[in-house]
Amino acid sequence: AMLVAGLAMTGVASGVLAGLLGVGGGIVIVPVLFWVLSLFQFSPDVISHLAVATSLAVIIPTSISSMRSHNRRGNVDRPLLNLWGPAIFVGALVGGIMSKFIPGAGLRLVFGVVGLLVAVNMALPKHLVISDRLPKSGWINRAIAAVIGFVSSLMGIGGGTLSVPTLSSFSFPVHRAVGTSSALGLLIALPAVAGFIWSGLAIAGRPPLSLGYVSLPAVAILYPVGFFFAPLVDT
């Protein structure tokens, strides 16, 4: 009962902060879920992986809802989705599989460093602008997308946190960047979750009813509670 209450509060916190700050739920869910699981004294070796994988699983239905909403408004850029989509999918899948070989401290380091860089970029009065357009080379675009997919999967976040600032730095229209990122979030979460499920199947010390590193009860609680408490949950 205490774990259920803790998870419900995680959902409330992620939903409220996502709505207030306009950030994806994952950037909030991962640290709060890590803290809640720590309170219940699960193995430190698995807590980070559980928090990341469970966050990614919550992002799947949220991304579908967000993507459909943005698509109705015409904000999903199909050429960009076709260009970045396959590479971001592969990058996320590699990240999910690699999680088997990365210790919890490594996941926390990735989350902390990248999260700090994103926060600094958001706090700057003017966002970084690298160019007035995306690179012409398809391979450079695919490399950028693969890195975003890889890092996002290890952080437990959707498409928006990294892809929107990246696209904005190439002067991509912000509404289309946000809309397309909602679709990219699904292409990150699906393969990454599959990788984390595979990585955690034989690991001891996981909470009850865990599928690999994904806590199914946590997903069942976090998604509806977080969605209810966020005016717009945009992954």
C-alpha positions in Angstrom: 0.0 0.0 0.0 2.8 2.4 0.8 4.5 1.6 -2.5 1.3 2.3 -4.4 0.9 5.6 -2.5 4.5 6.5 -3.3 4.0 5.7 -7.0 0.8 7.7 -7.1 2.6 10.7 -5.7 5.3 10.2 -8.4 2.6 10.4 -11.0 1.2 13.6 -9.5 4.6 15.3 -9.3 5.5 14.3 -12.9 2.2 15.5 -14.2 2.1 18.8 -12.4 5.8 19.6 -13.2 5.4 18.5 -16.8 2.4 20.8 -17.2 3.9 23.7 -15.4 7.4 23.6 -17.0 6.5 22.2 -20.4 9.0 19.4 -20.1 8.4 15.7 -20.8 7.3 13.5 -17.9 10.4 11.3 -18.2 12.7 14.1 -17.0 10.6 14.2 -13.8 9.6 10.6 -13.4 13.1 9.1 -13.4 14.6 11.0 -10.4 11.3 10.8 -8.4 10.8 7.1 -9.1 14.5 6.5 -8.2 13.9 8.2 -4.8 10.6 6.3 -4.1 12.2 2.9 -4.9 15.2 3.8 -2.7 12.8 4.4 0.2 11.6 0.8 -0.1 15.1 -0.5 0.0 15.2 -2.3 -3.4 18.7 -3.3 -4.5 20.7 -0.2 -5.5 22.0 -2.2 -8.5 18.6 -2.2 -10.1 16.9 1.0 -9.0 18.3 3.2 -11.7 17.5 0.7 -14.4 13.9 0.3 -13.1 13.4 4.1 -13.0 14.6 4.6 -16.5 12.8 1.6 -18.1 9.5 2.3 -16.3 9.6 5.9 -17.4 10.1 4.8 -21.0 7.1 2.4 -20.7 4.9 5.3 -19.5 6.1 7.4 -22.4 4.7 4.9 -25.0 1.0 5.7 -24.5 1.7 9.4 -23.7 3.6 9.7 -27.0 0.8 8.1 -29.0 -1.7 10.6 -27.5 0.6 13.6 -28.0 1.5 12.5 -31.6 -2.1 12.2 -32.6 -2.9 15.6 -31.2 0.1 17.3 -33.0 -0.7 15.4 -36.2 -4.2 16.7 -36.3 -2.8 20.2 -36.1 -0.3 19.5 -39.0 2.8 19.8 -36.8 4.4 16.4 -37.6 7.0 17.0 -40.2 6.9 13.8 -42.3 10.2 14.3 -44.3 12.1 14.9 -41.0 10.3 11.9 -39.4 11.4 9.7 -42.3 15.0 11.0 -42.1 15.5 10.8 -38.4 13.0 8.1 -37.4 15.0 4.9 -38.4 18.2 6.2 -36.9 16.6 7.3 -33.6 14.9 3.9 -33.4 18.2 2.0 -33.8 20.0 4.4 -31.4 17.3 3.8 -28.7 17.4 0.0 -29.3 21.2 -0.1 -28.8 20.8 2.0 -25.7 18.2 -0.4 -24.2 20.4 -3.4 -24.9 23.6 -1.7 -23.7 21.8 -1.0 -20.4 22.6 -4.6 -19.5 26.3 -3.7 -19.4 26.0 -0.2 -17.8 25.9 0.0 -14.0 23.3 2.1 -12.2 26.0 4.8 -11.4 26.6 5.1 -15.2 22.9 5.7 -15.9 22.8 8.3 -13.1 25.8 10.1 -14.5 24.3 10.2 -18.0 21.0 11.6 -16.6 22.7 14.2 -14.4 25.2 15.5 -17.0 22.7 15.7 -19.9 19.9 17.0 -17.7 22.2 19.8 -16.5 23.2 20.8 -20.0 19.5 20.9 -21.0 18.7 23.0 -18.0 21.5 25.4 -18.8 20.3 25.7 -22.4 16.8 26.4 -21.2 18.0 29.1 -18.8 20.0 31.0 -21.4 18.2 34.1 -22.7 19.0 33.1 -26.3 19.1 29.5 -27.4 22.2 28.2 -29.1 21.9 28.5 -32.9 24.4 26.4 -34.9 23.0 27.0 -38.4 20.0 28.4 -40.3 19.0 25.0 -41.6 19.5 21.3 -40.9 22.7 19.7 -42.3 22.5 18.7 -46.0 24.1 15.4 -45.5 21.7 12.6 -44.7 24.4 10.7 -42.8 25.0 13.6 -40.5 21.3 13.9 -39.8 21.2 10.1 -39.1 24.2 10.4 -36.8 22.5 13.2 -34.8 19.3 11.2 -34.5 21.1 8.0 -33.4 22.9 9.9 -30.6 19.6 11.4 -29.5 17.9 8.0 -29.5 20.8 6.4 -27.6 21.1 9.1 -24.9 17.3 9.4 -24.5 16.9 5.7 -23.9 19.6 5.7 -21.2 17.9 8.7 -19.5 14.4 7.3 -19.7 13.1 10.4 -21.6 11.0 10.9 -24.8 11.8 12.9 -27.9 11.3 16.4 -26.8 14.0 17.0 -24.2 16.9 16.5 -26.6 15.4 16.7 -30.1 13.5 20.0 -29.7 16.6 22.0 -28.5 18.7 20.2 -31.2 16.2 21.1 -34.0 15.9 24.6 -32.7 19.7 25.0 -32.9 19.3 24.4 -36.6 16.6 27.0 -36.9 13.8 24.4 -37.3 10.3 25.9 -36.7 9.6 25.2 -33.0 6.0 24.0 -33.4 7.0 21.5 -36.0 10.0 20.5 -33.8 7.7 19.8 -30.9 5.1 18.0 -33.0 7.7 15.8 -34.7 9.4 15.1 -31.4 6.2 13.6 -30.1 6.4 11.0 -32.8 10.1 10.5 -32.3 9.4 9.9 -28.6 7.4 6.8 -29.6 10.3 5.6 -31.8 12.6 6.0 -28.8 10.4 4.4 -26.1 9.3 1.2 -28.0 12.8 -0.2 -28.8 14.3 1.1 -25.6 11.7 -0.6 -23.5 12.2 -3.9 -25.4 16.0 -3.6 -24.7 15.4 -2.9 -21.0 13.0 -5.8 -20.7 15.6 -8.1 -22.3 18.4 -6.7 -20.1 16.6 -7.2 -16.9 14.9 -10.6 -17.3 17.5 -12.6 -15.3 18.3 -9.9 -12.7 17.4 -10.6 -9.1 16.1 -8.1 -6.6 13.4 -6.5 -8.8 10.0 -5.4 -7.4 7.1 -7.9 -7.8 5.4 -8.0 -11.2 8.4 -6.6 -13.1 8.9 -7.4 -16.8 12.6 -7.2 -17.1 13.4 -3.7 -15.7 9.8 -2.4 -16.3 7.6 -2.3 -13.2 4.1 -3.1 -14.5 2.3 -1.8 -11.4 4.3 1.4 -11.6 3.3 2.0 -15.2 -0.4 1.2 -14.4 -0.3 3.9 -11.6 2.0 6.5 -13.2 0.4 6.9 -16.6 -3.3 7.7 -15.6 -2.3 9.8 -12.6 0.4 11.8 -14.4 -1.9 12.3 -17.4 -4.8 13.6 -15.2 -2.6 16.1 -13.4 -0.9 17.5 -16.5 -2.8 20.1 -18.6 -0.6 18.9 -21.5 1.9 16.1 -21.0 4.3 16.5 -23.9 7.0 13.8 -24.1 
